[in-house]
Every structure is written in structure tokens, then in C-alpha cells.
Amino acid sequence: MKTLKKLLLYRYGITVAILLIITTLILYMFTPSILKDWPILMGSLVFILAAILIVSLRIQRVISSDLEEMGNALESLVLKKKLEAMPLPQLGELFDFAQNLETIAIRIRENYHMLEMEKERLETILASIETGILALDSDGKVNLINPAGERVLGVTRDYALGKTLTEIHPATAIDQAVEEAREGKGVSLEIDIFTPRKRTLSVRANPIIMEDGNIIGVICVLDDITPTRRLERIRRDFIVNVSHELRTPVSNIRALTEALQSGAIEEKERAQRFIADLDKESQRLANIIDDLLTLSRLESEEITLEEELVSASEIVSEAVVEKAALAEKYGVKLFLRNPEADITFYGNASMVKTAISNLLDNAIKYNREGGKVEVNIEELGGELLINISDTGTGIPKKDLNRIFERFYRVDKARSRDTGGTGLGLSIVKHVVEFHGGQISVKSREGEGSTFTISLPTPT
Ligand code: ADP
């Protein structure tokens, strides 16, 4: 504004000087004698000059105040949205200019508003994406990071903005990917990071290339693939375990068959023993396959929870009766403490009965000759509790939280001898959790164990 004032003053000065010279010349041309009265002439000229100067200064002040007002109005119109229209200037000649300015300001405001909406939309989209997204400028400094990116790298947006990746995270592999992308290469890799905690990340870094081939930055996409990789590992381990479990009875069956074929069939006593072993091994195979099928049905969500009101005492009594022969075979006494308890729950009766049978099997098979198994059902604080206690081998402390894993066995030989598959407790856990309940265990080595199923009861 100061420069404008100077410019206007300068122009007015020149105009006034030219006007004075022209006026003097005209006066001289028409009345040359006027020069004789030069004091009057000079007085008049000074008067005219002063008048012109005052008028010019006034106009100049009006113009600068008009322009200043229009400048402020422009700011209000575009940014602060406090004004709807441009105020009319004091100088009539500036009306058109003010109106043009108003049209331009309204357009800019509309565009500005659209840009703001676009920005908000982009931020909402970026916030709802579960993939970490980072944008870096041509200097490799972060100028955008979404909430998923903050979570994956364990940094806040305020901290990350304006910094390079080296400054915000110790994983050099991400930094290298970004550097390569800055040179124009698209990079895709998988890395393990340890900050803020151990994770496996899929990193994709791509350059942002303008039409003229200029690289103006990098987009880095970070996907946390830890759960996917963990699942893949579990699946791989499971296949290895299943193959291993199946291989043992299959090789035993093959060995027994070969022995029979190469003569043992002729010796009655040996043949009978081998055939009994064959039966045992094939039974083991059948058990493993049955348990695997049950587990897979439980996991595939093929089974839906029937809203059937089940009497807990009824299914527990049935399971206890069915295990009487097994208990006798192992020389173990089986007691149901309160068969008359009238407790119900909503769920799948046959699934829960399978779970109770599995626990009873273990309590009997991992018991000692002359030992006992006690089953107790009760309702406590809105929960049905089914306790199965035995006086058996007990489970070492270090194994307690692993026995529910598939194929985990404390004593492998004993489990195989008793026809165990290593899947019984996994099935129990699945069934119980499927019903919204929990399974827990307390055990002392050499003294025995108590498994407790807790299920929610109807309110
Ligand atoms: P298994 O078919 O081998 O019995 P489970 O999944 O039912 O498989 O049990 C896993 C392991 O937990 C068993 O091999 C056994 O070592 C241990 N276990 C389970 N129940 C008992 C129990 N009542 N007493 C002692 N050990 C038990």
C-alpha cells in the first residue's frame, strides 16, 4: 500500500507540474502582458497548484482507503466467510473494479470450500483405512500419515510430520524402500519390526510421478500382516502334526500286515496278537479322524448354537453312566455327587456331552488303579459349574497352559497306550467357548486334577 501511495503522489506531482506549465503558456499566448504582473500570476498559479494538490491528495487518500477496504473485504469474503458482498467503494470509478473483485472472490471462496470438503473427505477415508499410509515429499519428509500408520509405527502424527522415516522409526528397511521409491522404483517387501512391538509388515513404496516425469514424493503403504502369517504358521504346524500323528498308526499297520504276510499268519498265537494290534492301530486312526472332523466342524462354524434348553444333570448323568465300563476297566471308582441338581443352560446338548465325556475319559485314563473320579454340578453366580476331579497323575505346572493345544500331550507314551489322540481337550475348549463359557484346570503332580467347565445359565 505504501508503494502505491508513493506512485500516486509521484504521478500527481508530474501531472500538476505539466498542468502549470501548460496554463502559464496559454496565459502567455493570449495575454503576453500578463508577465508584467508576475506577482499576481505567480500568486494565482500557486493558488491553483495548492488547490490541485489538495484535491489530488484527497483523491489519493480515498483510493488507498477504498483499496485497503477492498483488500480486507476480499480476505473476509474468501477466508473468514464473514461477508457476503464487497462493500461499495467511495470512488465511483472503482465500482466496476469492486464488482469484478467480488465475482472473483466468490469463485475463489467456492473453490476453497470445495477444497476444504475434499480435504475432510480424504482425511475421513484415510482414517477409516486399516492400512498404514504415509506420503513423503521430494526431500523424504513425511507430509501425511493416517491413524493406521501412526499405530503401526507407534508414532503420533504431530511427531511424524516434517520428519524423515529415519528420524521417526528405527526400521532401516522401510527407509531403504522409500529411498528407492524416491529414485523412481516401486518397491514391495515384507519385514519384521520390533518397535512398538513385534510385527510383520508388508511394505509398498511407490514414487509420485508428475506428467513431466518429475518425482514429487513417495507413497508408502504399510500393512500389518502379523495375524495372517500367524494363522499360516498354525495351519502349517497343524498339517505337520496331523501327518505325523497319522503316520505312526499307518506305519504300524503296514509293519503288522507285512509280518503277517511273511509267515506270522501261519502261527496262530502270533497271528492273533498281530490282528489284535492291527485292530488297536486302526481304532487309533479312526479316533484321530473322528476328532479331527469334530474339530473342523466346530471351527468351520457349520454348527449353529441351537437354542435348546438343556438339563445339565441329565447329560452329566448320561455321560457318567456311559463311562462306567471304562472306569471298571481301569479300576477307578466313578461318582456323581448331586444327580438331582436341577440346573439348565441353553446350548447344544450333544456337543456339551462330548466335552464332558472327553474330560471323564482323561480323568479315568490318567488315574491310578483304585483311584476315583468325582463329578459335581452346581450353580454359582449365574453360572453352571461342572467339576470333574480325579486322583490321577496330575499335570506338571509347566504344561498346564499348553494341554488345550492340539496334539499337546504331557506323557506321549501313556496317551498313545490309552488310545488318546491329543485332541480331546482342544475339542472341550472349543465346545465350551462356543457356548460362551470357560474351561479351567487345577492340578498337582502326583495328586490329581480338577477340570471345571463354566457355562452361562438362563437369566
Ligand atoms: P489325549 O488324547 O492325549 O488324552 P487330551 O487333549 O485329552 O489328549 O489331553 C492332552 C494331555 O493332557 C494328555 O495327553 C495328558 O497328558 C494331559 N491330561 C489331560 N487330562 C488329564 C488328567 N485328568 N490327568 C492328567 N493328565 C491329563
Boltz pocket constraint, residues with backbone or C-beta under 6 A from the ligand:
constraints:
  - pocket:
      binder: B
      contacts: [[A, 358], [A, 359], [A, 362], [A, 363], [A, 366], [A, 390], [A, 392], [A, 393], [A, 394], [A, 395], [A, 403], [A, 405], [A, 408], [A, 409], [A, 410], [A, 411], [A, 415], [A, 416], [A, 419], [A, 420], [A, 421], [A, 422], [A, 423], [A, 424], [A, 425], [A, 426], [A, 449]]
      max_distance: 6.0
